[in-house]
Amino acid sequence: MDLYEDTIGILEKLIGFDTVSRNSNLNFIYWVDTYLKTYGAKTIRINSDDDNKCNLIAVFGPEVEGGIVFSGHSDVVPVDGQDWHSNPFELIEKDGKLFGRGTCDMKAFSACFLAYVPFIQSLKLSRPIYYALSYDEEVGCLGAPRMVEYIAQNFPPINAVIVGEPTDMKVVSGHKGIASFIIEITGHEAHSSRTDKGVSAIMEAIPLLSLIRQLGEKYRKADSLFTPSGTTMTIGTIEGGTAVNILARQCKFAFDIRYEPDFNLDELINIIKDAVDDVDKSIKARAPDGGAVLKVRSRTPALSIVSDSSAENLCRAVNGDNDIIAVSYAAEAGLFQAQNMPTIICGPGSILQAHQPDEYVETDQIKKCLQFLEKIICTQI
């Protein structure tokens, strides 16, 4: 069995599925599910509310305490407007690199694990191996919560969770959390020459936009393991208005908060909520049909550094990595940890390649991942 060649063949198949987050991932999940069942896995599907997307959990071995979860996500970011030199959904190998959307983030990890499935089937496992595949990680970890909750509620205590985000195969012990929100403001339309007769939703949004910028500066830290340090805030989208000479009836913008594990997120959210409430009252005093509202879009917890956890000890013993690393991107690892599952991040590829045109993973990273997985899998015999 040539595991490397098998991995490349599986990765080619996975890259061929256009699983950009705006699309359904069902064809991708059905293919992986069928493959896993071929080798005796017990599988569980957990659908989205609209049944257009699906999480997948696979179980190998006895359902006893001490299992290891290998976790990945099925979705990828869009390629719109990016200058690709090849078809993003076709795997291309050149100069020791494998190009394609999702090669790095993070279908290579899944391909490596799936290549080992025939080997796993041949083992007499004394403790279980789980594979968890989520949807909508790239748009706020929207699919994983119900998947993680299912694992926590339906299986015996887990010994380690390995989330295969790109880390150059180094053990990552912590990541920032992410919370994203939408603020919707409704004003009252009028001719722009008669500001006394209406309320511009856009003008009412400006103080809130300014507040978010100020708070993003306020909560920076002088020093930490994270780069950039402290809490950062970014306004990602904004829309509103119909014409330059009409007071805008609508304005809507979305922002996110990236925060370290020890940060009091609720305190910050309450500051913003109070400001939105003040704007809401001010608008309603002039336009009873108007107002402002803060809506929670997503909330994914940070991964706290627990240097002596069973996941840390296992993975560091396998790859000899002793550096404590924390990353500023959010991942699903914090969700597992919040359900009392010891968790680290370790996977092939560099985060610097993720989300880029001509995204790639180096073939050497694939080989390192295969070596790592073999040693981890064999601890379950």
Solvent accessible surface area in square Angstrom, and as a share of the most:
residue,aa,sasa,rsa
1,M,148,0.66
2,D,79,0.41
3,L,34,0.17
4,Y,42,0.16
5,E,100,0.45
6,D,59,0.31
7,T,0,0.00
8,I,26,0.13
9,G,39,0.38
10,I,18,0.09
11,L,0,0.00
12,E,98,0.44
13,K,91,0.38
14,L,0,0.00
15,I,0,0.00
16,G,46,0.44
17,F,39,0.16
18,D,65,0.33
19,T,4,0.02
20,V,3,0.02
21,S,10,0.07
22,R,155,0.56
23,N,49,0.25
24,S,43,0.28
25,N,5,0.02
26,L,35,0.17
27,N,108,0.56
28,F,3,0.01
29,I,0,0.00
30,Y,90,0.34
31,W,70,0.25
32,V,0,0.00
33,D,1,0.01
34,T,87,0.50
35,Y,37,0.14
36,L,0,0.00
37,K,110,0.46
38,T,92,0.53
39,Y,60,0.23
40,G,59,0.56
41,A,10,0.08
42,K,102,0.43
43,T,26,0.15
44,I,27,0.13
45,R,109,0.40
46,I,26,0.13
47,N,68,0.35
48,S,13,0.08
49,D,127,0.66
50,D,104,0.54
51,D,86,0.45
52,N,61,0.31
53,K,25,0.11
54,C,1,0.01
55,N,0,0.00
56,L,0,0.00
57,I,0,0.00
58,A,0,0.00
59,V,7,0.04
60,F,10,0.04
61,G,42,0.41
62,P,53,0.33
63,E,71,0.32
64,V,63,0.36
65,E,115,0.52
66,G,12,0.12
67,G,0,0.00
68,I,1,0.00
69,V,0,0.00
70,F,0,0.00
71,S,0,0.00
72,G,0,0.00
73,H,3,0.01
74,S,0,0.00
75,D,4,0.02
76,V,0,0.00
77,V,20,0.12
78,P,61,0.38
79,V,32,0.18
80,D,91,0.47
81,G,92,0.88
82,Q,56,0.25
83,D,102,0.53
84,W,33,0.12
85,H,149,0.67
86,S,36,0.23
87,N,81,0.41
88,P,21,0.13
89,F,44,0.18
90,E,87,0.39
91,L,20,0.10
92,I,59,0.30
93,E,101,0.45
94,K,127,0.54
95,D,122,0.63
96,G,36,0.35
97,K,64,0.27
98,L,0,0.00
99,F,37,0.15
100,G,0,0.00
101,R,1,0.00
102,G,0,0.00
103,T,0,0.00
104,C,1,0.01
105,D,9,0.04
106,M,2,0.01
107,K,3,0.01
108,A,0,0.00
109,F,1,0.01
110,S,2,0.01
111,A,0,0.00
112,C,0,0.00
113,F,0,0.00
114,L,0,0.00
115,A,2,0.01
116,Y,4,0.01
117,V,0,0.00
118,P,35,0.22
119,F,48,0.20
120,I,2,0.01
121,Q,95,0.42
122,S,85,0.55
123,L,37,0.18
124,K,182,0.77
125,L,20,0.10
126,S,56,0.36
127,R,88,0.32
128,P,0,0.00
129,I,0,0.00
130,Y,0,0.00
131,Y,0,0.00
132,A,0,0.00
133,L,0,0.00
134,S,0,0.00
135,Y,12,0.05
136,D,15,0.08
137,E,15,0.07
138,E,38,0.17
139,V,50,0.29
140,G,9,0.09
141,C,6,0.03
142,L,73,0.37
143,G,0,0.00
144,A,0,0.00
145,P,59,0.37
146,R,92,0.33
147,M,0,0.00
148,V,3,0.01
149,E,76,0.34
150,Y,69,0.26
151,I,1,0.00
152,A,38,0.29
153,Q,129,0.58
154,N,77,0.39
155,F,19,0.08
156,P,38,0.24
157,P,90,0.57
158,I,18,0.09
159,N,53,0.27
160,A,0,0.00
161,V,0,0.00
162,I,0,0.00
163,V,2,0.01
164,G,0,0.00
165,E,7,0.03
166,P,1,0.01
167,T,15,0.09
168,D,63,0.33
169,M,17,0.08
170,K,97,0.41
171,V,0,0.00
172,V,4,0.02
173,S,2,0.01
174,G,0,0.00
175,H,0,0.00
176,K,1,0.00
177,G,0,0.00
178,I,17,0.09
179,A,0,0.00
180,S,8,0.05
181,F,2,0.01
182,I,44,0.22
183,I,0,0.00
184,E,51,0.23
185,I,0,0.00
186,T,29,0.17
187,G,0,0.00
188,H,73,0.33
189,E,82,0.37
190,A,21,0.16
191,H,112,0.50
192,S,42,0.27
193,S,84,0.54
194,R,117,0.43
195,T,94,0.55
196,D,99,0.51
197,K,126,0.53
198,G,13,0.12
199,V,4,0.03
200,S,15,0.10
201,A,0,0.00
202,I,66,0.33
203,M,123,0.55
204,E,30,0.14
205,A,0,0.00
206,I,86,0.44
207,P,77,0.49
208,L,4,0.02
209,L,36,0.18
210,S,45,0.29
211,L,37,0.19
212,I,3,0.01
213,R,187,0.68
214,Q,109,0.49
215,L,9,0.05
216,G,7,0.06
217,E,107,0.48
218,K,136,0.58
219,Y,42,0.16
220,R,123,0.45
221,K,83,0.35
222,A,114,0.88
223,D,120,0.62
224,S,39,0.25
225,L,101,0.50
226,F,13,0.05
227,T,117,0.68
228,P,69,0.43
229,S,21,0.14
230,G,2,0.02
231,T,2,0.01
232,T,23,0.13
233,M,24,0.11
234,T,80,0.47
235,I,57,0.29
236,G,60,0.58
237,T,87,0.51
238,I,97,0.49
239,E,105,0.47
240,G,40,0.39
241,G,36,0.34
242,T,108,0.63
243,A,49,0.38
244,V,151,0.87
245,N,77,0.40
246,I,67,0.34
247,L,17,0.08
248,A,5,0.04
249,R,88,0.32
250,Q,88,0.39
251,C,2,0.01
252,K,74,0.31
253,F,1,0.00
254,A,24,0.18
255,F,5,0.02
256,D,28,0.14
257,I,0,0.00
258,R,73,0.27
259,Y,16,0.06
260,E,8,0.03
261,P,44,0.28
262,D,114,0.59
263,F,46,0.19
264,N,87,0.44
265,L,8,0.04
266,D,76,0.40
267,E,93,0.42
268,L,1,0.00
269,I,21,0.11
270,N,81,0.41
271,I,60,0.31
272,I,2,0.01
273,K,96,0.41
274,D,86,0.45
275,A,22,0.17
276,V,2,0.01
277,D,50,0.26
278,D,90,0.46
279,V,17,0.10
280,D,29,0.15
281,K,139,0.59
282,S,49,0.32
283,I,0,0.00
284,K,94,0.40
285,A,90,0.70
286,R,129,0.47
287,A,4,0.03
288,P,116,0.73
289,D,83,0.43
290,G,7,0.07
291,G,7,0.07
292,A,11,0.09
293,V,68,0.39
294,L,33,0.16
295,K,91,0.39
296,V,99,0.57
297,R,96,0.35
298,S,9,0.06
299,R,119,0.43
300,T,2,0.01
301,P,39,0.24
302,A,13,0.10
303,L,0,0.00
304,S,45,0.29
305,I,62,0.31
306,V,67,0.38
307,S,70,0.45
308,D,107,0.55
309,S,18,0.11
310,S,41,0.26
311,A,0,0.00
312,E,3,0.01
313,N,85,0.44
314,L,28,0.14
315,C,0,0.00
316,R,30,0.11
317,A,88,0.68
318,V,26,0.15
319,N,52,0.27
320,G,56,0.54
321,D,20,0.10
322,N,122,0.63
323,D,92,0.48
324,I,71,0.36
325,I,47,0.24
326,A,12,0.09
327,V,25,0.14
328,S,27,0.17
329,Y,41,0.15
330,A,15,0.11
331,A,0,0.00
332,E,3,0.01
333,A,0,0.00
334,G,1,0.01
335,L,19,0.10
336,F,0,0.00
337,Q,40,0.18
338,A,70,0.54
339,Q,73,0.32
340,N,140,0.72
341,M,8,0.04
342,P,37,0.23
343,T,7,0.04
344,I,0,0.00
345,I,0,0.00
346,C,0,0.00
347,G,0,0.00
348,P,1,0.01
349,G,2,0.02
350,S,26,0.17
351,I,68,0.34
352,L,142,0.70
353,Q,42,0.19
354,A,7,0.05
355,H,80,0.36
356,Q,83,0.37
357,P,53,0.33
358,D,32,0.17
359,E,1,0.01
360,Y,37,0.14
361,V,1,0.00
362,E,77,0.35
363,T,14,0.08
364,D,87,0.45
365,Q,16,0.07
366,I,0,0.00
367,K,92,0.39
368,K,106,0.45
369,C,0,0.00
370,L,12,0.06
371,Q,112,0.50
372,F,10,0.04
373,L,0,0.00
374,E,77,0.34
375,K,113,0.48
376,I,0,0.00
377,I,0,0.00
378,C,50,0.30
379,T,48,0.28
380,Q,3,0.01
381,I,98,0.50
